[in-house]
Each structure stands twice: as structure tokens, then as C-alpha cells.
């Protein structure tokens, strides 16, 4: 998210993609408590891990 923020800032002439970077600070500034943000990131990571494991060919 930091790299996205920097590249977008340079290409857009000073506009920001997120209110603050790293992205978890963006959600905190929007009023979402930090523990809720962390748990949601864990859930998304678990879903992606399950999806990636399901794409492996088991022989």
C-alpha cells in the first residue's frame, strides 16, 4: 500500500489514494478500531490461503 500511495501521488500531481499509508492506518482514520481491522485482514489472508491451496494439484 505504501508503494501504491507513492506512485499514485507522483502520477496524480499530489492527490492521495489512501488517507494514510500503510493501509491499516487508512482504516483507523475512517473510524474502524485497530483490532477489527487486524481480524478482517486475518480473515482475508485465510481465505486467500485456502483458495491458493485448493488450486494445487494433489497427486
Secondary structure, DSSP 8 states (H G I E B T S, - for coil): -HHHHHHHHHHHTS--SSSSSSHHHHHHHTT--HHHHHHHHHHHHHHHHHHHHHTS---
